[in-house]
């Protein structure tokens, strides 16, 4: 374990270097043991590697992204380039991550205080070559990563809540449904709130309002991505 100083962490997302609140990352190597009969040890071990990054930024720090679900085997364009360089207090721990194509897996926007500011949270993932040496079965990078159809939710009275639904004509019919949520506690005056919640198919994420006095809002969306492996001869 090593201590990292926030003032010495340099983050770049599509060349944007300002407006980040927090960031976390995980290089997850996943062992798959090939157990065998008659032995207490595996015959071999297969290793796959997935990188995940989570970023919280002030609203509109990052450019919005238009979503285009796959209609062929083309790679998803719901991506951003991410670079992280952190100065750790332990010289034996190097923190450096730089990938030009991180796939967006989720997005959310929140402005809960009428006189506060909005924030956005972005999650990314990338499948890479296993990156292990020795007698392992390794998994290569996928040939392409396909983008699925994104579902999302939107609530509040703020105009720019960082999410746009696809229009009905594009979806060949109505697809947005509306529910409601609310809460209130006893007291004098015992103030609560109620708001409608829209759910539908999403065509754009990002671009939520940083400030909008007197208004609140929330949105979220999950962007499904599926890696595929195609052997070419």
Residue pairs with C-beta under 8 A, 6 or more apart in sequence:
1 90
2 88
2 89
2 90
2 92
2 93
3 88
3 89
3 90
4 86
4 87
4 88
4 89
4 95
5 87
5 89
8 86
8 87
9 23
9 84
9 85
9 86
9 87
10 17
10 83
10 84
10 85
10 86
11 17
11 20
11 23
11 55
11 82
11 83
11 84
12 81
12 82
12 83
13 20
13 55
13 62
13 80
13 81
13 82
13 83
14 62
14 63
14 80
14 81
15 81
16 61
16 62
16 63
18 61
19 57
19 58
19 60
19 61
19 62
20 55
20 56
20 57
20 58
20 61
21 56
21 57
21 58
21 119
22 55
22 56
23 53
23 54
23 55
23 56
23 84
24 53
24 54
25 51
25 52
25 53
25 54
25 84
25 97
26 51
26 52
26 53
27 49
27 51
27 97
28 49
28 50
28 51
28 52
29 47
29 48
29 49
29 130
29 131
29 132
30 47
30 48
30 49
30 50
31 45
31 46
31 47
32 45
32 46
32 47
32 48
33 42
33 45
34 42
34 43
34 44
34 45
34 46
34 137
35 42
35 43
36 42
36 43
44 135
44 136
44 137
45 136
45 137
46 136
46 137
46 138
46 139
47 130
47 132
47 136
47 137
47 138
47 139
48 127
48 130
48 139
49 127
49 128
49 129
49 130
49 131
49 132
49 139
50 125
50 126
50 127
50 128
51 97
51 99
51 102
51 125
51 126
51 128
52 105
52 123
52 124
52 125
53 82
53 84
53 97
53 102
53 123
53 124
53 125
54 121
54 122
54 123
54 124
55 62
55 82
55 121
55 122
55 123
55 124
56 119
56 120
56 121
56 122
57 119
57 120
57 121
57 122
58 117
58 118
58 119
58 120
58 210
59 109
59 111
59 117
59 118
59 119
59 120
59 162
59 208
59 209
59 210
60 118
60 120
60 206
60 207
60 208
60 209
60 210
61 120
62 80
62 120
62 122
62 206
63 206
63 207
64 162
64 204
64 205
64 206
64 207
65 78
65 80
65 104
65 204
65 205
65 206
66 203
66 204
67 78
67 147
67 150
67 202
67 203
67 204
67 205
67 223
68 76
68 77
68 78
68 147
69 147
69 148
69 149
69 150
70 76
70 146
70 147
70 148
73 143
73 144
73 146
73 228
73 230
74 144
75 101
75 144
75 145
75 146
76 103
76 144
76 145
76 146
76 147
76 225
77 147
78 103
78 104
78 147
78 223
78 225
79 101
79 102
79 103
79 104
80 102
80 104
80 122
80 124
81 99
81 100
81 101
81 102
82 97
82 98
82 99
82 102
82 124
83 97
83 98
83 99
84 95
84 96
84 97
84 98
85 95
85 96
86 95
86 96
87 95
88 94
88 95
99 126
101 126
102 124
102 125
102 126
103 124
103 125
103 126
103 145
103 147
103 223
103 225
104 122
104 123
104 124
104 205
104 223
105 123
105 124
105 125
105 222
105 223
105 224
105 225
106 121
106 122
106 123
106 220
106 221
106 222
106 223
107 120
107 121
107 122
107 123
107 162
107 163
107 205
107 206
107 219
107 220
107 221
107 223
108 120
108 121
108 162
108 218
108 219
108 220
108 221
109 118
109 119
109 120
109 121
109 161
109 162
109 163
109 208
109 217
109 218
109 219
109 220
110 118
110 119
110 120
110 121
110 217
110 218
111 117
111 118
111 119
111 156
111 158
111 161
111 208
111 209
111 212
111 215
111 216
111 217
111 218
112 216
112 218
113 216
114 213
114 214
114 215
114 216
115 213
115 214
117 210
117 211
118 158
118 162
118 208
118 209
118 210
118 211
118 212
118 217
120 162
120 206
120 208
125 225
127 141
127 142
127 145
127 227
128 141
129 138
129 139
129 140
129 141
130 136
130 138
130 139
130 140
132 138
140 229
142 227
142 228
142 229
143 228
143 229
143 230
144 227
144 228
144 230
145 225
145 226
145 227
145 228
146 225
146 226
146 227
146 228
147 223
147 224
147 225
148 223
148 224
148 225
148 226
149 201
149 224
150 201
150 202
150 205
150 221
150 222
150 223
150 224
151 199
151 200
151 201
151 202
151 221
151 222
152 163
152 165
152 199
152 200
152 201
152 202
152 205
152 219
152 220
152 221
152 222
153 197
153 198
153 199
153 218
153 219
153 220
153 221
154 161
154 163
154 165
154 197
154 198
154 199
154 200
154 217
154 218
154 219
155 161
155 181
155 195
155 196
155 197
155 198
155 217
155 218
155 219
156 195
156 215
156 216
156 217
156 218
157 195
157 215
157 216
157 217
158 208
158 209
158 212
158 215
158 216
158 217
159 209
159 212
159 215
160 207
160 208
160 209
160 212
161 208
161 209
161 217
161 218
161 219
162 205
162 206
162 207
162 208
162 209
162 219
163 202
163 204
163 205
163 208
163 219
163 220
163 221
164 202
164 203
164 204
165 175
165 176
165 198
165 200
165 201
165 202
165 203
166 175
166 200
166 201
166 202
166 203
167 203
168 174
168 175
168 176
170 203
171 201
175 200
175 201
176 198
176 199
176 200
177 198
177 199
177 200
178 196
178 197
178 198
178 199
179 196
179 197
179 199
180 194
180 195
180 196
180 197
181 194
181 195
181 197
182 192
182 193
182 194
182 195
183 192
183 193
184 190
184 191
184 192
184 193
185 192
202 221
205 221
205 223
208 217
208 219
209 215
